[in-house]
Amino acid sequence: MIKKEQETFDKKKKARFPCPIIPESFLVIPNLDEKDKENAVVRLVAYKHQLDDIIKVMRKNGFAARTFIYNQEKWQEEKKQREILR
């Protein structure tokens, strides 16, 4: 049983990229409220299959990490709905 788990772990380890976050994707969004200087919104772009690992690490280090997966078709549908509501 331990051997199977070790093999599974080794396969996952080989599938990982050396850097799961895409280089130069780090962006700090400026805070509009000057009273709140302790908090910030930060955008990171990561590979989809490594997302869970990144979120675990971020939360372990005290960050409130959230996922956002862009879907162009869904965005187009929502855009049409917004135009209808206007």
N, C-alpha and C positions, 0 to 999 in steps of 0.2 A: 504494500500500500504506500509506504514512504517512497519507494522507488518511482511509482507512477506520479506522485505529487512532485517529486524532484524533476522528473522529465517534463511535466507540464510547466513547471516554473522555468526551466531552462529554455523551453520553446518560447514562452512569453518574453523572457529576458532577451533572446536573440531578435525578437520582432520589434523591440523598442528602438527608437531613434536615440542617438546620443544627446540630442537637444529636442525635447518634445514641444517647446514653444518656438514658434516661427520667429527667426531673427528680425529685429527692427519692427516688431509688431506692438511693442510696449508703448502705450499712449496714456498719459494722465490728462483726463478731461478737466478743464479749469472749473473751480467751484465758483458759482455765481453769488453765493451768500458769503459775505466777508466775516460774518459772525462764526461760521463753522469752519475753522481752519484745521481742525484735527482730522477731518474726514476727507476722503477724495474718491473719485470714481476712476478706476484704471481699466483699460482694455488690453487684453492679451489675446493673441490668436494662437491656437494650438491645433495639433493634429487630432482629428475626431476620435480615433481609437485610443488615444492617450488621455482623453479628457477626464475620465474618472480619477486617474492617478494624480493629475495636476490639481484637481479640486480637493482631493484628500490632503495633499501637501499644503495647499493654501489654507485650508481650514485648520489644519494642525498648527500652522504658524500664526493663527489669529485673524485671518482675513475672511470676509464674508463673500465667498466665491459663488457665482451663479453661472449657469450655462445659457448660451444663446446659440442656436443653430439656425443659420440663414437658409431659408427655403424660398427661392425666387418665385415659384408658382403660387405659393401661399401669399407671398407679399403682393403679387399682382392682383390676386382675388381681393385682398383687403383694400388695395388701392381703388379698385372698381367700386367696392362698397362705400368707401369714403366719398367718392365722387357722386354716388347716387344720393347719399345723405345730405349733400350740400344743396 
